[in-house]
Amino acid sequence: MLHKIINIFKNKSNEKILSDSIKEIHSQIPQDFGGGCSHHKALLMGLVISEFNLKNSADIGVYRGRSLFPQAIAHKLHTKGLVYGIDPYSNEAAVQNDRPDLQEQLDEFITVTDFQKLYDDVSNLIKKNEYQNNCVLVRKKSSQAAIDFKASNTKFGLVHIDGNHDTKFVMEDVANYFPLLDDKSFIVLDDISWDSVQPAFTLLNKEMIFIDKLINETNDFALFGKGISNEEILLLKEIFKKIKKK
Ligand SMILES: C[S@@+](CC[C@H](N)C(=O)[O-])C[C@H]1O[C@@H](n2cnc3c(N)ncnc32)[C@H](O)[C@@H]1O
């Protein structure tokens, strides 16, 4: 009994340290049209990584790092593992055509964005915050990176899919990274309300266990798991419920 009570307090303070560290790194990284992982999604990924002691995670679509660094923090504080940040940082790869209602803004974004500077900024944040042991940038398209991961037999406990949102690429990400998942593992799929992402959402619903989703002004994502027990599903639903209340 005493052991259980001590664990509750330990988990609470661990969560607070994780949450505060994520707030601190997020205060250094602006949100804008190109990206902007919320505190909710960041904390959820951090908690899943630490609760399940996931050693490797993948962040597909790094941009300024708002979804990458929370994973690095969870690895640094808890698992001593590594997040791979996968992004080609190229104007060509960032072209998206499946949102006709946003096409003008998307095209303008490609024209004005300096991807080399974004890459340099994220690299500098890794050094400044001493995340080198828990975070590595892979400057490649996710499809190319997946070939390398397969060759090196690298597997992931968590994959966050937030790269190119056109259907072709999101479906490619699901197809390429699903075989790279550990037996017990998770996918966080972003922008699930986009028509172009819907087919990936439907596919993951069939292939994995749907835990929950959060859609509001600042969030649009779902969490899926595989290889998890009923007890773990309940734990994840509880974590998600807590996240929704924040
Ligand atoms: C929506 S942003 C990511 C936002 C980021 N996850 C965050 O929370 O702030 C999409 C990113 O995907 C990257 N991207 C585009 N095509 C890609 C591909 N084939 N593989 C990996 N990343 C890609 C873009 O360069 C861009 O930085």
The ligand as a Gaussian input file, in Angstrom:
#p B3LYP/6-31G(d) Opt

LIG

0 1
 C        3.435000      20.570000     -40.119000
 S        5.178000      20.689000     -40.189000
 C        5.674000      19.822000     -38.755000
 C        5.336000      20.542000     -37.478000
 C        6.008000      20.008000     -36.248000
 N        5.777000      18.599000     -36.051000
 C        5.518000      20.780000     -35.040000
 O        4.858000      20.192000     -34.182000
 O        5.761000      21.976000     -34.929000
 C        5.576000      19.632000     -41.501000
 C        7.055000      19.394000     -41.727000
 O        7.147000      18.224000     -42.547000
 C        8.281000      18.345000     -43.333000
 N        8.182000      17.410000     -44.469000
 C        7.692000      17.609000     -45.702000
 N        7.820000      16.513000     -46.435000
 C        8.401000      15.578000     -45.646000
 C        8.802000      14.229000     -45.839000
 N        8.638000      13.612000     -47.019000
 N        9.374000      13.577000     -44.808000
 C        9.536000      14.183000     -43.598000
 N        9.176000      15.462000     -43.367000
 C        8.619000      16.150000     -44.372000
 C        8.325000      19.810000     -43.741000
 O        9.628000      20.184000     -44.119000
 C        7.824000      20.497000     -42.474000
 O        8.908000      20.922000     -41.685000

